[in-house]
Structure formats: C-alpha cells, structure tokens
C-alpha cells in the first residue's frame, strides 16, 4: 500500500485500505475490519519507496497459540513459586533455629546459669559462632569460679586479720588497764 493509505493491494487485486491513520511504518496496529473481526497488523516501510508492506492476522488466530501456551506457563510458574517459597522457608529455618538456640543460651547465662551450651554441629559461620559461644561460656564460668574462690579466700583472710586485731586490741586494752590500776 501507499504511505498515504490511498491504495492497497494483495499483489493480485486492489483491496480496501487499512482503517487507521498516522505514522504507519514499524508499528503493530490493532483494528476491526469490515466484518467486525479484530485484526492485528504489522507495517513495514519498503526502503527507498512510498510503499508499505502489511502483514495482518485475525487476533483470534494469534491468541490461539498463546492460549495453548499460557496455561502450562502459569501452572509451571505456580509450581516453581511454591517450590521457591518452600525452599526459602527451609533455608530460613536452617538459619533461625540455631540463632534461637544461641539466644536462649545467652539469656540463661545472663541469668547466671553457666551450664548452658549450644549443640550446633555445623561447619559454617553459625557452627563457628556456636563453638565460640561455648568456649566463651566455659571461660566465663571458670573466671566466675576463680572470682568466687578469691572472694572466699579474701573473706577468710579478712576474718583472720579481724581476729588478730581483736586480740591485739584486747591485749593493748588489758595492758593499759593494768597500768592505770598501778597508777
């Protein structure tokens, strides 16, 4: 057809022009033909001419192929989405479960229960964190015990020094009373 949409042919005989206006070359155009069929046409300019080439199909014909293809794609997409959701849930549980164990153990240690340890046997970062946590718990417990022992030891030393001071003050007091009586 002509660029001005004045003459169209199917290469055998003249045909009615396409019912649209505007810049036509390179566009995908939808329209309704004389028989009220929805049509889709692709227009392309013939280089160095004022002619357009149009390839047109009924929209129904184009959509039949897509409709037979879309159901398997939707079902496949739904199945893949469900698999993805389940995989994400499993992966998140794989991370949050050890972290919850670490949180409970840290809470019990904060409350003074040093017997808590975390039994996570993994070779990833969470396993390293659990191992470091258990080592830290052991060291804190040992330091706590050492501190308790030092406090007990110092208390005993303080009690002994207090007894010595009481004995000294009794002796000084006794000697002073004796001197005062003599005076």
Secondary structure as GFF3:
##gff-version 3
##sequence-region A 1 183
A	DSSP	beta_strand	8	9	.	.	.	ID=ss1
A	DSSP	beta_strand	14	15	.	.	.	ID=ss2
A	DSSP	beta_strand	28	32	.	.	.	ID=ss3
A	DSSP	beta_strand	38	45	.	.	.	ID=ss4
A	DSSP	beta_strand	52	58	.	.	.	ID=ss5
A	DSSP	alpha_helix	59	110	.	.	.	ID=ss6
A	DSSP	alpha_helix	125	182	.	.	.	ID=ss7
###
